[in-house]
Amino acid sequence: MKKRLAAVLFAALAVFTYVPAASAQGTAELNDIRTGKHDRFERIVLDMTGLPRDFQSREVTGVTDCGPGNPINVPGNEILESVFHGAAAHDENYQPTYKGPRNFTTPNLSNVKGVALTCDFEATLGIAVGYTNPNSWHRVYTLTNPDRVVIDVWQG
C-alpha cells in the first residue's frame, strides 16, 4: 500500500512540476531586425530568443505607439501591423535586447518601404511594415533553430 501511495504521489508531483520549454524561457526577446529581397517577395526577419506565444496581423491605415498613443509615420501606401504576445524588445531588467532603430526605411527593397516598432509593453511587441503595392499578399510565421519571426510581403 505504501509503495502504491508513493507511486501515486510521485506521479502527481511529476505532473505538477513539469514546465514546458516555451514557458520556462519566459518572454521571447527581439535581438535584431533584418530585411531581404527575393525574386517575388521581400522579407523582414525578427531574430529572437524564443518565440512569441501567439500573434495577429492586419492591414491598417495608420499606427500609433501603444504607450502614449502618438502616431508613428511608416513609409508606404499600405501598412501591415503585427502584434506578438509573449515577446519584447527588452529583457526582464528592462534593458534593451534590440538596439537598432525603432523606425527605419528599407532602401534596398522596392515594395517594402519601412519598418517600425509600434509596441514594447507588457510582453506585447508590435511591428508595422509599410509597403507600396496595394495588391501585395503577406504571410507572417515563425521558424526555429534559430528562433525568428518572418514577415513576407509579395510583390502583388
C-alpha positions, -999 to 999 in steps of 0.1 A, spaced: 0 0 0 28 24 9 46 17 -24 13 24 -43 7 57 -24 43 67 -30 40 60 -68 7 80 -70 23 109 -51 54 108 -73 33 107 -105 12 137 -92 43 156 -83 58 149 -118 27 163 -135 26 194 -114 63 202 -117 65 198 -155 71 231 -172 70 232 -210 101 246 -226 83 276 -241 71 288 -207 104 281 -190 121 306 -213 97 334 -204 92 362 -228 107 359 -263 133 387 -268 138 406 -301 175 409 -309 177 421 -345 155 430 -375 168 421 -409 154 427 -444 160 409 -477 148 409 -513 138 377 -531 125 370 -567 88 375 -560 87 388 -524 105 408 -498 112 396 -463 115 410 -428 131 387 -402 128 393 -365 157 375 -348 145 364 -314 155 343 -284 124 322 -280 91 326 -299 60 346 -292 30 327 -277 8 339 -305 3 368 -329 -22 386 -351 -16 407 -382 -39 431 -401 -38 458 -427 -43 493 -412 -44 529 -424 -20 541 -396 -2 530 -365 4 546 -331 28 539 -302 9 516 -279 21 536 -248 14 572 -253 -7 568 -284 14 591 -306 12 585 -344 41 567 -360 49 575 -396 57 544 -416 66 550 -453 45 533 -479 9 534 -492 -2 503 -472 7 491 -436 7 456 -422 6 457 -384 16 426 -365 13 422 -327 32 394 -309 21 383 -275 48 369 -251 75 390 -268 95 421 -261 125 442 -272 139 443 -237 149 417 -210 134 412 -176 156 440 -162 142 464 -188 175 465 -207 170 467 -245 178 435 -263 171 451 -297 195 481 -301 186 490 -337 164 519 -348 127 518 -338 116 532 -372 137 528 -404 134 529 -442 144 500 -464 161 515 -494 174 480 -506 137 469 -511 113 480 -538 79 473 -523 86 474 -486 94 510 -477 98 509 -439 96 490 -406 86 504 -372 83 491 -337 49 502 -325 48 485 -291 71 471 -265 49 469 -234 38 441 -210 52 413 -232 35 427 -263 57 435 -293 42 454 -322 58 457 -357 45 477 -386 56 472 -422 49 499 -448 47 488 -485 36 504 -517 17 478 -538 -20 475 -525 -23 441 -542 5 426 -522 0 393 -503 17 388 -469 25 360 -446 37 360 -410 51 328 -395 78 315 -371 109 294 -376 132 277 -352 170 269 -350 175 299 -346 142 313 -334 127 340 -356 96 356 -369 93 360 -407 71 385 -425 69 380 -462 54 407 -485 48 395 -521 51 420 -550 14 416 -558 
